[in-house]
Amino acid sequence: MPASNRSEHVSSSRRSAADSRTVHPIHISLIRPVLFAGAEPAVVIVETSVVFALLFVVGIHLATLAIAAFWLTVVHGTMLWVAKQEPQMTILYVRSLFGRDFYAPHAQASAPTPALKPSIVALS
């Protein structure tokens, strides 16, 4: 064996002995957020419910067709943009509603401890 091949063989065997970790690929479906028509599923359900209510409850008129077309183009386009920024934006917004608008700069010594809310919802 030539000297250059021997040194490459030794360095590769040392590298494999020192780094015995194996690579485990993660499927992209485990990383990518679940979106319907490019938006969050809850938002798409609300959009389709509003359009169906406009068309079938109110009635098929020129005005309701115009409102439904506006809703599907402008509102859905806005929701697509929001989903590109943060795929779970509505969940974050709803969670932010439970926060206080103002926090006192200093707590009193006798102030009650606020109730803790779990960050992970229990499945039951």
Sequence and secondary structure as in RCSB ss.txt:
>XXXX:A:sequence
MPASNRSEHVSSSRRSAADSRTVHPIHISLIRPVLFAGAEPAVVIVETSVVFALLFVVGIHLATLAIAAFWLTVV
HGTMLWVAKQEPQMTILYVRSLFGRDFYAPHAQASAPTPALKPSIVALS
>XXXX:A:secstr
  HHHHHHHHHHHHHHHH         GGGTS   BTTB HHHHHHHHHHHHIIIIII S HHHHHHHHHIIIII
HHHHHHHHHH TTHHHHHHHHTTS S   SS  TT        SS    
